[in-house]
Amino acid sequence: MSNVVNKAEAMRGLHVEEEVDDRDYTIAPPKADPAMFHGLVGEVAEAATIGREPNRSSVALAYLTWLSAAAGRHHFIAVGDQTHPLLINGLHVGRSMVAAKGESWALVKRIRRAVGEMMDGDPVHGTDDDGAVITPELFAGRVHSGGLSTGEGLAAQVHDGYMVGKTEHAPINDKRLLIIEAEFAKVLEQGKREGNTLSPIIRDLFDGGSIQPATKSASVWATEPHVVIHGAITPHELRARMDATAAFNGLMNRFLVIFAERTCLVPFPEPTPDEVVRRLAVQSRDVIKFARGDYPRTKYTAPITLSDEAREMYRDAYPDLRRRDGSTPIITSLLERRAPITMRLAGLFAMTDQTAVIGPAHMRAALAWSRFHRESVAYVFGHDITQRIESSKRDGQKQKILEGIPAGRWMTRTFIQRDVFAKRITSKELTAALDDLLADGLLEQRERPKQNGIGNLKEYSRPAQDAQHAQDRNAASFAPMRNSAQDAQQGRSGPESSPHVAHVAQRCADAETRTRAGVAHDAHVAHGADGNDDEVVI
């Protein structure tokens, strides 16, 4: 009898636990969207993985970063007053001996070598009589394998010329450089050292800047270098070595981070046939020839534009690309530059088709990579169950706030806590939810004097111009990350598409008008007749 009672109590306990939280917080590794492998990028990835172990996503990333470095700065993308070079930093994350990081580069290196044989002649570096390095101009740019330690050392790879004693080192005119850092953990460690300039220089290079140290003793400068970094690291090393500075100072969100590991075991893989390598090399040569133009003699000469359809696709996706993820602070920070990375990817895919017009297929590929980037970051950094549970709970609270505030009405914090949540939310939780909604532009805040004349009262409302679309936008913001192959096949841009998008531009354009109207409205607002000021709802 006691056994029956114990079993019943156990079943009741299990049932109660499931009622408390029956959501599944496991995270599956990201799955590649077929749209990611457009054109030549897909051909290289397929050739490298047929009958071999590397993951096609990691091969494609290696090829994209190489093309990004070889493209130089002849073509560019103008976004407002910003000029974006076709520069993509890549970071391949995967477990040791499982990710096949080195193998992901094998075919790309063969293609690069074949291109060099066609175009460069003898690419061996030499020295002059004084021992200064003579760096020939290589058709596809130079590659430096590892060893990043200081910003000054990086500058020496693409310098403007400098003197050591009486020895003059001639400037390097072709400043295209791909750095393959197989031990990216070392870069993260170097960034922690006091006075090390590597991290800020990498950030400046991504933005199209120059290496110009402010110290008088630093004599090595590099004007407008085109430096691309491709790193590899294990998930454990990335989580352990990446401190708060690297996570939040903008270093890591300047990398296209992907998680990719081998998907099969092949004990005796055959090499890619020479004729396939040569065909891919010829195609790559033609792409680089088109992309680099007359670089380094010309820089930022050929603008890349968008077709009407590609422009609409990017406009629809833009709110999601700019959306703060909110899962954890680290995930949010690492995804903050998805928009410029996506646009640069689209431009790079256009280059592979030897056109300066981004078409729908190029934008679809770039958006697919952006989703893979987002899902990879979520997978690598999303295993803190406590943070994810808190984030999920906060998402529900934010949605409830938006649903509980009628369009065009101003509500006090007390009203939200009492009437929307029936006092089932702590002050700390409410503050965090309101902060997020204000930061995302889903709520507005105003202040007015209290009735007793002591202090001000804060009130909250949904933005007037698109209050009717707040729930649509909110649903899109909280949409779970998912594989988007079906969306890509149907020509949609994935979970970022929602009915509210067309109103975002209008909201931005009318922001000043709305603010003035709000101020005028505040002047005519009547105070509550009786009771606590905090309970007044307008």
N, C-alpha and C positions, 0 to 999 in steps of 0.2 A: 504493500500500500504506500509505504514511504517513497518507493521508487517512482510510482505513478505521480505522487504529489510533486516530487523533485522535477520530474520531466515537465509537468504542467507549468511549474513556476519558471523553469528555464525557457519554455516556449513563450510564456507571457513576457519575460524579460527581453527575449529576442524581438518580439513583436513591438514592444515599447521602443527599443533601440531603433528599429526600422522606421517607426513613426516619427522619431525625433529628427532623423536625417537619413533618408534612403537614397540620396544622390550618390552617383558613382564618380569619385574624384580621380580615378586612374587616367593616365594620359598615354595614348599610343604614339609611337614615333610618327613623324610627318610622312605623308605619301606624296610622291611627285605627281604633279598635274601634267598630262601629255602636252598641254599648251606651252610648257616651259622649254620644250625641245624643238623650237621652230628652226626650220631651214638648216644651214650649215652647222649650227650648234648641235642640233639633234643628230646630224650625220656623224659628227665626230664622236658624240657620246655613244651612239649605237655601234660604231666601228670598234670602240675601245672596250665594249662590254659583251659583245657576242662571243660566247665561249670563254669568257674571262670573268674575274671576280669583282672588279671595281664597280661601284655604284655609278650609274649614268649621271646622277645629279652632281656628284663630286667631280666627275670628268668634265661635265658641262661648265661647272664653276671655274675649273682650272683653265679651260679654253677661253671663257669669257674674260677672265682677268688678264690673260696673255694678250688677247685682242684689245682690251682696254688700254693696256700699256703701249702696245704697238701703234694705236690709232693716233697718239699725239694730240695736238691742240689746234689742228686745222679746222675741224668741225667743232661746233659747240651748240649748246642749248641755252637760249635766253629765257629766264623766268623773271618777269618784272625787271628790276635793275640788276639782277644777279646773272652772272655768266657761268654756266656749268660746263666744265670739260667732261669728256666721256671717260670718267675715272671711276672704277669700281674696285674697292678693296674687298677681298673675300676671306672668310674664315671657315674652314672645314672642321667641324666638330665630330668626333667619333671615338669610340673606345680603341685603345691600343691593340694592334694586331687584328682588329676587326674592321676598322674603318677603311683600310687599304689606301691610306693617304698618299704614300709614295707611288703606288700603282696608278692612282688617279691621274698622275702627271706623265706617265710613261708614254702614251701615244702623243700627247701634246708636245713633249720634248722631241719626239721623232719628227713630227710635223714642222716644228720650229727649225730643227737641224736641216731638214730638206729645203725649207724656204731659204735658209742661209746659204746652202750650196748653190741654189739658183741665182741668188742676188748679191751675195757678199764677197765671194772669192775666199780669201784667207782672213778669217775674223780674229786671228790670234793677236792678243795685245802685245805691244813692244814697248821699249823704252828709248829715250834719246840719250845723247852722250852724258847728260847730267843726271841720268837715272829717272827723269820724269816719265810718267806713264803716258803713252800715246794711245788714245782710245779711238779707234776708227768708227765712222758713222755706219752703224749696222742698219740694214733695211727694216728690220722688225724691232729695233731697239735692243738694249742690253738687259741681261738678267744677272742678278746677284743672288746667290743662294745663301741666305742666312747670315747671321752675325750682326744683326742690328743691336747696337748697344747705346749709342749717343746720337743726339741730333747733329753734332759736328761731324761724326763719322758718316752719317747719311748725306750731309751736304757735300762731303768730299767725293761722293760718287757722281755728283751732277754739278760740280762747282763752276764758278764764273772765272776761275783762274786765281792763282795766289802765289806768293813768294815764300820760300823757305831758305833763309839766308840769302845767298845770291842766285839761288836756283828758282827759275820761273816755271811754274806749272801752267801750261796753256789751258785756256778755258774749254770746257766741254760744251759744244754748241747743241748737239742732239741730246736733250735731257730726258729722253724716254727711258725709264728704268722699271723693270719688274723685280721686286724683291720677294723671293720665295723663302718664307720663314717656317721651316718644318717644326721648330720648337717655339711656338708663339708664347709659351709660358715665360720664356726669357724676356720677351718684350714687356710683358706685364710686370715682371720683377724689376726691370730697369726703370720703368715709370715710377716706381715707389721710391727710388733713390733721390735724396734731396739735391736739388740743383740740376737734375737730369732733364734735358730739354726734348727728349725723344717724343714724348706724348704730345706736347703742344705743337711740335713741328709736323707730326703725322696729321693732326687735326687741320692745321693750316694748309697742308698739301692737298688734302681732300677737297678743301674749299677753293682750290686753285691759286693759293698764295705762294709766296717765295720763302726761302730760308735766309733770313737776315737777322742774325743774332744781335741783340742790343749791346752786348759787351764789347769793349774795345779790343780785348785780347783775342776775340774770335774773328779770325781773318778770312774764314772760308764762307763765302756767300753763294747762293744759287738762285738765280732769277727765273721765276716761272718754270720750275722743274715739273715734269710729268711723271710722278712716281706712284706706282701701284704696288700694294702689298697683298700677298696671298699667304695666309697663315694656316697652321694646322695645330690642333690641340685636342686633348681628351676632355670629356665633360667634367670629370673630377678636377682636373687641373684648372679648367676655366672657372669653375665655381670657387676653387680654393685660392687661386692666384689673383683673381680680379677683385681688387679692393673697392671701397665705396668711391674713391676718387676716379678710377678708371670707368666705373659704372655710370657715374653721374656727371662727369666733366665733358662728355661728348666724344670721348675716344672710341668707345666700343659701338656706339650707334652710327659710326662712320664705316662700319663693316657690314657686308652682306653675310650674315651668319646662317649656315645651313648645317643640319645634322644628317649625316649620310654614312652608312656602313655597307659592307659587302652583302649582297643578297643571295649568293650561291657559293658553293665550294667546287673548285676545278683544280684537281691535283696536277694536271699536265696541260696548262693553257698553251695554245698555239699563238705565235706572234701575228699581229695584223699584217696581211700581205703587203709587200712593197708597193704594188700597183695601187692599192687603196691609200697608202700613206702618201704616195706621189699625187694622186688625184686630189686628196684633201689639202695637200700643200699648195698645189696650183690654185685651188679655190681660195685658200687663206691668203696667198700672195696677192691675188686680185683684190680681195677685200681690204687688205692693209694698204695697197697702192691707192685705192679709192679713198679710204678713210684719212690717211696721213696727208694727202694732197701734196703741197710743197713745203711741208714742215721739215726742218725748223725755220726755214726762211719766212714762212707765213704762219701766223697764230691767230686763232679766233677770226678766221676769214669767212668760213662757210657755215651759215646758220642752219640748224636742223629745225624743220617745221612739222606740224601735225596735220594730217588730213582731217576733214570735218568729222568723220566717224570716230577716228582715234581721239580727237578732242572731246567728243561727247562721252566716250568711254572713260577718259581720265576725269572729266568733270563729275561723272556719276560715282567714280571710285574715290574721289578726293576727300570727302568727309571721313571715310573709313581710314584712309592713309594718314590723315592728320589726327585721328581719334586717339586719345590717351587710352591705352589698353586697360589699365587699372587692376590687372590680376595681382601683381606685386609691384612694389616700387622699382625693382631692378628690371623686370620685364617691360614696364612702362617706359623707362629711360632708354633701354636698348632698342626700342622700336620707333623712337621719335623722328628718325630721318628716313622713314620709309618712302615718303613722297619724292624727295629728290633722287633717292636711289632708284626708284621705279622709273622716273623720267629718264635718267641716264641709261638704264637698261633698255628702255624702249629705243633710245637713240642708237645704242650699240647694236641692237637687233636690226635696225634699219640699215646700218653699215654693212651687216652681213649680206643684205640684199642689194648692196651698192646703190642706195638711194638716200637722199637727205630729207625724205619725207616719211615721218612715222605713220605707218598704216595700222589698220585694226589688228592684223596678225602680230605686229611688233608690240603693240600696246597690250594685247591679250597675253603674250608671252611674258612681258614685264610684270603685269599684274599677277600672273601665276607664280612667278619667282617671289614677288612680294608676299603672297600668302604663304608660300613655303618658308620664307624667312620668318614670318610671324609664328608659324606653327613650330618651327625649329627652336626658336627662342623660348616659346611656351613649354616645349618638351624638356629642354635642357634646364630651365630655371623654375619650372612649375611644380616641383615635387615637394615643396614646403606645404604640407597639408593644412597646417594651421592658418597660414596666410591665404591659401586658396579658399578655405571655408569662410574666413572673414570677408574675403573679396566677394564671394558668391552671395553671402548674406547682405553685404552692402549694396550689391547690384539690385537685389530685391527691394531693399529699403528705398533706393533712389527711384525705382520704378513706381513704388507706392506713393512717394511724394509727388511725382509728376501726375499720377492718376488722381491724386487727392486735391490738387489745386485747380479749381475751375479756370477756364480761359478768361483772361482779363481781370482776374481778382488778385488782390494782394493779401497775403496771410502772414500772421506773426508766427514766430517759432513756437510759442505756447500753443497756438491753435493747431499747428502741425503735429506737435507731440501729443496733444490731448485728443483731438478729433480724428486725425488721420491714422495715428498709431494706437489710440486708446491707452496712451502712456506705456506702451510695451516697447519702448526704445529708450536707451540711456542717452544722457546728454552728450556723452562722448561720441556715440554712434551717430546721433543726429547731426552733430557738428561735422563729422567726417563726410557724411552723405551730402550735406548742403555744400560743403567746400568743393566736392567733386562736381556737383551739378553747376555751381557757379563757374568753376574753371572751364567746364565744357560748353558754357554758354546756354545751357538748358534751363537755367533759372536766372532771374535778375534780382538784385537787392537794392532797396532804398532805405533811407532813414528819415524819420520825422520826429519832432519833439514830443515827449510824453505829455499827457494832460497836466500832470503836476508840475511841469516845467523843469523837472530834474532829469537830465540826460535825454538820450534819443532812443527811439524804438526802431528796430530793424524789421523789415517786411520783405516777403518773397513772392515772386510771380513768374509765370512762364512768359517768355518774350512775346510781345503782342503780335508781331508780324507773322509768326508761324506757330502760335500756340496750338492750333488745330493739328499740327504735324508733330508735336512733341512726342507723342506716344510712338509714332512711326519711327522717329529718329532714335527714341530710346530703345525700341525693340532692336533696331539695327545695331546700336551701340553694344547691347548685351548679347547679341547673337553669338552662339558658340562657334569656336573655330572648327572648320570642317574642310574636308577635301573637296575641291571645286572642279573636278574633271567634268562633271555633268554640266555645270554652269558654263564652262569653257566651250563645250561642244555645242551648247545652245546659244553661244555668242553673248552670254552675260558675263559681267565682271565679278560675280560671286556675291558673298553676303554683304558687300558694301553697297549694293544697289538698293535703294529704297525710295518711296514716293516723296520724301521730304527734300531730296537733293536739289530739285529745281528752285526751292525757296531759300536755300542757304545764301546764294549770291544776293538775292533781294534783301535778305536780313542784313547782310554786311553793308549793302549800298544804302539802306535806310537807317543804319544804326544811329547816325547823328540826328536825323529827323525824329526818330523814336525817342532819343534821349531828351531832346528839347520838348517834345510833347509830354514826356513823363514829368519833366520839371514843371511845366505849366499845369499839368493835372494835379501834381502834389500841392500846388498853391491853393487849390480849390477843395481839397479833401476835408471833409468834416471829421472832427474827432468823435470818438464813441460817446454816447450819451451817458452811460453809467458803467460801473464795474471797472475791472483792471484794464489798463491800456493794452496789456499784452494779449488781451482776448479780442481786440478789435479786428474785424475782417472787413476789408473794403472790396 
